[in-house]
């Protein structure tokens, strides 16, 4: 196994691939790799559009149905909670179910329930409306969890030597989904009403099913012997999971709160509220490929990208309101600028995490192949979903109780804590490795002296 800092990459050959397949990086993409990229791009784009389309207008529509801000936050947050549970299950049984089947079935179910979300305005207000929102949102979460878990594993299998570059590049399509979802949803909502955004998007997702059935390759592998529990109890993996959770919580916090804050503070119409989300999504999409390339080319930088990205994210959330203790007047241009910086910082922190967890798993004896990639993909999706649940749920509650400014500040403190803890761990790890290296050098010198003594006598 190669060391994590080896420039050849953190994913050595073995397991399910032919020997030497990792070290020999082809100059051109194979046909199979191109098809994998198309499939992964389609799910990244469609999942982010489905996720982000609610932001500009659903909170307002739900309030008309008598739903409180806290419950709106829970509707956003339940997606992440069930994504968490589903990710653990699908990651564990990826090899048993089959990556391709899991991918295609997830897209099909998600397209159907997205269309169903468009008819919820016909449901009577009160408990029935709330229950149906939860039911449809949960089903959507489970279906997209299946597709995303399978997609990440297939990508790691198809591009074992350039995982971070590929994942970062595909975040362009996630960013496009985040960019186009809110303004497109806001425009269709203003022009045609509540139903059209969901029906249109659901049909787009369903059209991707036959495409992926035809082009997505079918990878098979033997089941692995390791579990999620063994992976998450590795200290480094546990701390990285804490960082991922804090980042996703920051993202999720904005869903039920930012649109309401902008409407109240700056009196913007729903269509323009979607454009406010543009700065965050666009900067994330542009910066992620660069961060991924840097992570693959200079593996030693991954840890510091992760740490400083978290610290910058913390600063952004304290300035988002801004925090009342800073005595800075809230202005629209400042809000958009902070969202742009936040998009870059979240990319810095999140892109290197997949490779950091995967390399840590290999260092600790996990078998190399699709089974471990499924565990890592499922774990990543699960811990991201923990924050994605806490962010909207707690964000909606705090928005009601203490206002957006203080709520965003508290969110920033979480990111600050995770960044500082992760940075301290890396410093201690670096110190331990230096001491171990010095000890090995001393032992090596002693062995050489011992070997020379018989010859001198």
C-alpha positions as CSV (number, residue, x, y, z in Angstrom):
1,X,0.0,0.0,0.0
2,X,1.2,3.5,-0.8
3,X,1.6,6.1,1.9
4,X,-1.1,8.8,2.0
5,X,1.4,11.4,0.9
6,X,2.6,9.4,-2.1
7,X,2.1,11.5,-5.3
8,X,0.9,8.5,-7.1
9,X,-2.4,8.7,-5.2
10,X,-4.0,7.3,-2.1
11,X,-5.8,4.4,-3.7
12,X,-3.4,1.5,-4.5
13,X,-4.2,-1.3,-6.8
14,X,-5.7,-4.5,-5.5
15,X,-9.1,-5.9,-4.5
16,X,-11.3,-5.8,-7.5
17,X,-9.0,-4.2,-10.1
18,X,-6.2,-5.6,-12.3
19,X,-2.7,-5.3,-10.9
20,X,-1.0,-2.1,-11.7
21,X,-4.2,-0.5,-12.9
22,X,-3.9,2.5,-10.6
23,X,-0.3,3.4,-11.4
24,X,-0.9,3.4,-15.1
25,X,-3.1,6.4,-15.6
26,X,-4.4,6.6,-19.2
27,X,-3.9,9.8,-21.1
28,X,-7.4,9.7,-22.5
29,X,-10.6,8.7,-20.8
30,X,-12.0,5.3,-21.8
31,X,-15.5,5.0,-23.1
32,X,-16.6,3.4,-19.8
33,X,-15.1,6.3,-17.8
34,X,-16.9,8.8,-20.0
35,X,-20.2,7.0,-19.4
36,X,-19.6,6.9,-15.6
37,X,-18.9,10.7,-15.7
38,X,-22.2,11.3,-17.6
39,X,-24.2,9.2,-15.2
40,X,-22.6,10.8,-12.1
41,X,-23.1,14.3,-13.5
42,X,-26.7,13.6,-14.2
43,X,-27.4,12.6,-10.6
44,X,-25.4,15.4,-9.1
45,X,-27.3,18.0,-11.2
46,X,-30.8,16.6,-10.7
47,X,-30.3,15.8,-6.9
48,X,-29.2,19.4,-6.2
49,X,-32.0,20.9,-8.3
50,X,-34.6,18.8,-6.4
51,X,-33.0,19.7,-3.1
52,X,-32.6,23.5,-3.7
53,X,-35.8,24.2,-5.6
54,X,-37.8,24.5,-2.3
55,X,-35.8,27.3,-0.9
56,X,-37.3,30.4,-2.5
57,X,-41.0,29.7,-2.2
58,X,-41.8,26.6,-0.2
59,X,-41.5,28.3,3.2
60,X,-43.9,31.0,2.1
61,X,-46.3,28.5,0.7
62,X,-46.2,26.4,3.8
63,X,-46.9,29.4,6.0
64,X,-50.1,29.9,4.0
65,X,-51.1,26.4,5.1
66,X,-50.6,27.3,8.7
67,X,-47.2,25.7,9.2
68,X,-44.8,27.3,11.7
69,X,-41.1,28.1,10.9
70,X,-40.0,25.3,13.3
71,X,-42.1,22.7,11.4
72,X,-40.9,24.1,8.0
73,X,-37.3,23.5,9.3
74,X,-38.2,20.0,10.3
75,X,-39.6,19.3,6.8
76,X,-36.3,20.4,5.3
77,X,-34.4,18.5,8.0
78,X,-36.2,15.2,7.7
79,X,-34.7,14.8,4.2
80,X,-31.3,14.6,5.8
81,X,-32.3,12.4,8.7
82,X,-33.6,9.6,6.4
83,X,-30.8,10.2,4.0
84,X,-28.5,9.4,7.0
85,X,-30.3,6.1,7.7
86,X,-30.6,5.1,4.1
87,X,-26.9,5.9,3.4
88,X,-25.8,3.5,6.1
89,X,-28.0,0.7,4.8
90,X,-27.1,1.2,1.1
91,X,-23.4,1.7,1.8
92,X,-23.3,-1.6,3.7
93,X,-25.3,-3.6,1.1
94,X,-24.1,-1.9,-2.0
95,X,-22.3,-5.0,-3.3
96,X,-25.3,-7.3,-2.5
97,X,-27.9,-5.0,-4.2
98,X,-25.7,-4.0,-7.2
99,X,-24.4,-0.5,-7.8
100,X,-26.1,0.0,-11.2
101,X,-29.5,-1.2,-10.0
102,X,-29.3,0.9,-6.8
103,X,-28.4,4.0,-9.0
104,X,-31.1,3.6,-11.6
105,X,-33.9,2.6,-9.1
106,X,-33.0,5.6,-6.9
107,X,-33.4,8.0,-9.8
108,X,-36.7,6.5,-10.9
109,X,-38.3,6.7,-7.4
110,X,-37.0,10.3,-6.9
111,X,-38.5,11.5,-10.2
112,X,-41.9,10.1,-9.2
113,X,-42.0,11.6,-5.7
114,X,-40.8,15.0,-7.0
115,X,-43.9,15.1,-9.2
116,X,-46.1,14.1,-6.2
117,X,-44.6,17.1,-4.3
118,X,-46.2,19.4,-6.9
119,X,-49.7,18.4,-6.0
120,X,-49.4,19.0,-2.3
121,X,-51.0,22.4,-2.6
122,X,-54.3,20.5,-3.2
123,X,-54.0,18.8,0.2
124,X,-56.0,20.4,3.1
125,X,-54.0,22.6,5.4
126,X,-53.0,21.5,8.9
127,X,-51.9,18.1,10.0
128,X,-52.7,16.4,6.7
129,X,-50.6,18.8,4.7
130,X,-47.7,18.5,7.1
131,X,-47.9,14.7,7.1
132,X,-47.9,14.5,3.3
133,X,-44.9,16.9,3.1
134,X,-42.9,14.6,5.5
135,X,-43.9,11.5,3.6
136,X,-42.9,12.7,0.2
137,X,-39.7,14.4,1.4
138,X,-38.7,11.2,3.2
139,X,-39.2,9.0,0.1
140,X,-37.2,11.5,-1.9
141,X,-34.4,11.3,0.6
142,X,-34.2,7.5,0.5
143,X,-34.3,7.3,-3.2
144,X,-31.6,9.9,-3.8
145,X,-29.5,8.4,-1.0
146,X,-29.4,5.2,-3.0
147,X,-28.4,6.9,-6.2
148,X,-25.7,9.1,-4.6
149,X,-24.1,6.3,-2.6
150,X,-23.9,4.1,-5.7
151,X,-22.6,7.0,-7.8
152,X,-19.7,7.8,-5.4
153,X,-18.6,4.2,-5.2
154,X,-18.7,3.7,-9.0
155,X,-16.6,6.9,-9.4
156,X,-14.0,5.7,-6.9
157,X,-13.9,2.4,-8.8
158,X,-13.7,3.9,-12.2
159,X,-11.1,6.6,-11.3
160,X,-9.0,5.1,-8.5
161,X,-6.0,7.4,-9.1
162,X,-7.9,10.7,-9.5
163,X,-10.8,10.5,-7.0
164,X,-10.6,14.0,-5.6
165,X,-10.2,15.6,-9.1
166,X,-13.2,13.8,-10.5
167,X,-15.4,14.4,-7.4
168,X,-14.4,18.0,-7.4
169,X,-15.1,18.4,-11.1
170,X,-18.5,16.8,-10.8
171,X,-19.3,19.4,-8.1
172,X,-19.7,21.8,-11.0
173,X,-22.9,19.9,-11.8
174,X,-23.9,20.0,-8.1
175,X,-23.3,23.7,-8.2
176,X,-25.3,24.1,-11.4
177,X,-28.2,22.3,-9.7
178,X,-27.9,24.6,-6.7
179,X,-27.6,27.7,-9.1
180,X,-30.5,26.8,-11.4
181,X,-32.8,25.3,-8.8
182,X,-33.7,28.4,-6.7
183,X,-34.1,30.9,-9.6
184,X,-35.8,28.4,-11.9
185,X,-38.1,27.3,-9.1
186,X,-38.8,30.9,-8.2
187,X,-39.5,31.9,-11.8
188,X,-41.8,28.9,-12.5
189,X,-43.6,29.5,-9.2
190,X,-44.3,33.2,-10.0
191,X,-45.3,32.5,-13.6
192,X,-47.3,29.2,-13.4
193,X,-48.0,28.5,-9.7
194,X,-46.9,25.9,-7.2
195,X,-47.3,22.7,-9.2
196,X,-45.2,23.4,-12.4
197,X,-41.7,23.6,-10.8
198,X,-42.1,20.1,-9.3
199,X,-43.8,18.5,-12.3
200,X,-41.2,19.9,-14.7
201,X,-38.2,18.8,-12.6
202,X,-39.7,15.4,-11.9
203,X,-40.1,14.7,-15.6
204,X,-36.5,15.8,-16.2
205,X,-35.3,13.3,-13.6
206,X,-37.4,10.5,-15.0
207,X,-35.9,11.1,-18.5
208,X,-32.5,10.3,-17.0
209,X,-33.6,6.7,-16.1
210,X,-33.4,5.2,-19.6
211,X,-30.2,7.1,-20.3
212,X,-28.4,5.6,-17.3
213,X,-29.9,2.1,-17.9
214,X,-28.1,2.1,-21.3
215,X,-24.8,3.8,-20.5
216,X,-23.9,3.0,-16.9
217,X,-21.4,0.1,-16.6
218,X,-22.1,-2.7,-14.1
219,X,-19.4,-3.2,-11.5
220,X,-19.4,-6.3,-9.3
221,X,-17.3,-7.1,-6.2
222,X,-17.2,-9.5,-3.3
223,X,-18.7,-8.4,0.0
224,X,-16.2,-7.0,2.5
225,X,-15.7,-8.1,6.1
226,X,-15.5,-4.7,7.7
227,X,-18.4,-2.6,9.1
228,X,-19.4,1.0,9.5
229,X,-18.7,0.8,13.2
230,X,-15.1,-0.1,12.7
231,X,-14.7,2.7,10.2
232,X,-16.4,5.4,12.3
233,X,-14.5,4.4,15.5
234,X,-11.1,5.3,13.9
235,X,-10.2,8.6,15.6
236,X,-9.2,10.4,12.4
237,X,-12.4,9.3,10.6
238,X,-14.5,10.3,13.6
239,X,-13.0,13.8,13.6
240,X,-13.4,14.2,9.9
241,X,-17.0,13.1,10.2
242,X,-17.5,15.9,12.8
243,X,-16.1,18.4,10.3
244,X,-18.4,17.1,7.5
245,X,-21.4,17.4,9.8
246,X,-20.6,21.0,10.7
247,X,-20.2,21.9,7.1
248,X,-23.5,20.3,6.0
249,X,-25.2,21.9,9.0
250,X,-24.0,25.3,7.7
251,X,-25.4,24.6,4.3
252,X,-28.7,23.2,5.6
253,X,-29.2,26.1,8.0
254,X,-29.7,28.5,5.1
255,X,-32.6,26.5,3.5
256,X,-35.5,27.5,5.9
257,X,-33.9,30.8,7.1
258,X,-32.1,32.7,4.4
259,X,-35.1,33.3,2.1
260,X,-37.2,34.5,5.0
261,X,-34.4,36.8,6.2
262,X,-33.9,38.3,2.8
263,X,-37.7,38.8,2.2
264,X,-38.0,40.5,5.6
265,X,-34.8,42.6,5.6
266,X,-34.6,43.7,1.9
267,X,-38.2,43.2,0.7
268,X,-37.2,41.2,-2.4
269,X,-39.7,39.3,-4.5
270,X,-39.5,35.4,-4.5
271,X,-37.9,35.4,-8.0
272,X,-35.0,37.5,-6.8
273,X,-34.6,35.6,-3.6
274,X,-33.4,32.7,-5.6
275,X,-30.6,34.9,-7.1
276,X,-29.2,35.5,-3.6
277,X,-28.4,31.7,-3.4
278,X,-26.5,32.1,-6.7
279,X,-23.4,33.5,-5.1
280,X,-23.0,30.5,-2.8
281,X,-23.7,27.8,-5.4
282,X,-21.6,29.4,-8.2
283,X,-18.5,29.9,-6.1
284,X,-18.8,26.4,-4.8
285,X,-19.1,24.9,-8.3
286,X,-16.1,26.9,-9.7
287,X,-13.8,26.3,-6.7
288,X,-14.5,22.6,-6.2
289,X,-12.6,21.3,-9.3
290,X,-9.6,23.4,-8.4
291,X,-9.6,22.0,-4.8
292,X,-10.0,18.5,-6.1
293,X,-7.1,18.8,-8.5
294,X,-4.9,20.3,-5.8
295,X,-5.9,17.5,-3.4
296,X,-4.8,14.8,-5.9
297,X,-1.6,16.6,-7.0
298,X,-0.4,17.6,-3.5
299,X,-1.9,15.1,-1.0
300,X,-0.1,16.7,1.9
301,X,-2.2,19.9,1.4
302,X,-5.5,18.1,1.9
303,X,-5.5,18.3,5.7
304,X,-4.9,22.0,5.7
305,X,-7.4,22.8,3.0
306,X,-9.9,21.0,5.3
307,X,-8.9,22.9,8.4
308,X,-8.6,26.4,7.0
309,X,-11.8,25.9,4.9
310,X,-13.7,25.2,8.2
311,X,-12.2,28.3,9.9
312,X,-13.1,30.6,6.9
313,X,-16.7,29.1,6.9
314,X,-17.0,30.0,10.6
315,X,-16.0,33.6,9.9
316,X,-18.5,33.8,7.0
317,X,-21.5,32.8,9.2
318,X,-20.5,35.3,11.9
319,X,-20.6,38.0,9.2
320,X,-23.7,36.7,7.4
321,X,-26.2,38.5,9.7
322,X,-23.8,40.0,10.7
323,X,-23.4,39.1,14.4
324,X,-24.9,41.8,16.5
325,X,-21.7,42.1,18.6
326,X,-19.8,43.3,15.5
327,X,-22.1,46.3,15.1
328,X,-22.0,46.0,11.2
329,X,-25.1,47.1,9.3
330,X,-26.7,44.3,7.3
331,X,-26.5,45.1,3.6
332,X,-27.5,43.0,0.5
333,X,-24.1,43.3,-1.2
334,X,-22.3,42.2,1.9
335,X,-24.6,39.2,2.3
336,X,-23.9,38.1,-1.3
337,X,-20.2,38.6,-0.9
338,X,-20.1,36.5,2.3
339,X,-22.1,33.7,0.5
340,X,-19.5,33.7,-2.4
341,X,-16.6,33.3,0.1
342,X,-18.6,30.7,2.0
343,X,-19.0,28.6,-1.2
344,X,-15.3,28.6,-1.7
345,X,-14.5,27.7,1.9
346,X,-17.0,24.8,2.0
347,X,-15.4,23.4,-1.2
348,X,-12.0,23.7,0.5
349,X,-13.2,21.6,3.5
350,X,-15.5,19.1,1.9
351,X,-13.7,17.9,-1.3
352,X,-10.6,16.5,0.5
353,X,-12.7,14.6,3.1
354,X,-13.6,11.6,0.9
355,X,-10.0,10.8,0.1
356,X,-8.9,11.4,3.7
357,X,-11.4,8.9,5.0
358,X,-10.6,6.4,2.2
359,X,-6.9,6.5,2.7
360,X,-7.3,6.2,6.5
361,X,-9.5,3.1,6.0
362,X,-6.8,1.5,3.8
363,X,-4.1,2.3,6.3
364,X,-6.1,0.5,9.0
365,X,-6.5,-2.8,7.0
366,X,-9.8,-2.3,5.1
367,X,-9.8,-4.3,1.9
368,X,-9.3,-2.3,-1.4
369,X,-12.3,-2.5,-3.7
370,X,-15.9,-1.6,-4.2
371,X,-17.0,-2.9,-0.8
372,X,-14.8,-0.4,1.2
373,X,-15.7,2.4,-1.3
374,X,-19.4,1.7,-0.6
375,X,-18.7,1.9,3.2
376,X,-16.9,5.3,2.8
377,X,-19.6,6.6,0.4
378,X,-22.3,5.6,2.8
379,X,-20.5,7.1,5.8
380,X,-19.9,10.3,3.9
381,X,-23.6,10.5,3.0
382,X,-24.7,9.6,6.5
383,X,-22.6,12.2,8.4
384,X,-23.4,14.9,5.8
385,X,-27.0,14.1,6.4
386,X,-26.6,14.4,10.2
387,X,-25.7,18.1,9.8
388,X,-28.2,18.5,7.0
389,X,-30.9,17.5,9.5
390,X,-29.6,19.5,12.4
391,X,-29.0,22.7,10.3
392,X,-32.5,23.3,9.0
393,X,-34.3,21.9,12.2
394,X,-32.2,23.9,14.7
395,X,-32.0,26.8,12.2
396,X,-35.8,27.2,11.9
397,X,-36.2,27.0,15.7
398,X,-33.4,29.5,16.4
399,X,-34.7,31.9,13.7
400,X,-38.0,32.0,15.5
401,X,-36.5,32.5,19.0
402,X,-33.4,34.7,18.5
403,X,-33.5,35.9,14.9
404,X,-31.3,35.2,11.9
405,X,-28.2,37.2,13.1
406,X,-27.6,35.3,16.3
407,X,-28.7,31.9,14.8
408,X,-26.1,32.3,12.0
409,X,-23.4,33.3,14.6
410,X,-24.1,30.1,16.6
411,X,-23.8,28.1,13.4
412,X,-20.4,29.7,12.8
413,X,-19.2,28.7,16.2
414,X,-19.8,25.0,15.3
415,X,-17.7,25.3,12.2
416,X,-15.0,27.1,14.3
417,X,-14.9,24.3,16.8
418,X,-14.6,21.6,14.2
419,X,-11.8,23.4,12.4
420,X,-9.8,24.0,15.5
421,X,-10.2,20.4,16.8
422,X,-9.2,19.0,13.4
423,X,-6.2,21.3,13.2
424,X,-5.1,20.2,16.6
425,X,-5.4,16.5,15.7
426,X,-3.3,17.0,12.5
427,X,-0.6,18.9,14.5
428,X,-0.5,16.0,17.1
429,X,-0.4,13.5,14.2
430,X,2.5,15.3,12.6
431,X,4.4,15.4,15.9
432,X,3.9,11.7,16.5
433,X,5.1,10.8,13.0
434,X,8.2,12.9,13.4
435,X,9.0,11.2,16.7
436,X,8.4,7.8,15.2
437,X,10.7,8.7,12.2
438,X,13.5,9.8,14.5
439,X,13.1,6.6,16.6
440,X,13.3,4.5,13.4
441,X,16.4,6.3,12.3
442,X,18.1,5.7,15.7
443,X,17.2,2.0,15.7
444,X,18.5,1.8,12.1
445,X,21.8,3.3,13.1
446,X,22.1,0.9,16.1
447,X,21.4,-2.1,13.9
448,X,24.1,-1.0,11.5
449,X,26.6,-0.7,14.3
450,X,25.6,-4.1,15.7
451,X,26.1,-5.7,12.2
452,X,29.6,-4.1,11.9
453,X,30.9,-5.3,15.3
454,X,31.5,-9.0,14.5
455,X,33.6,-7.9,11.4
456,X,35.8,-5.6,13.5
457,X,36.6,-8.3,16.1
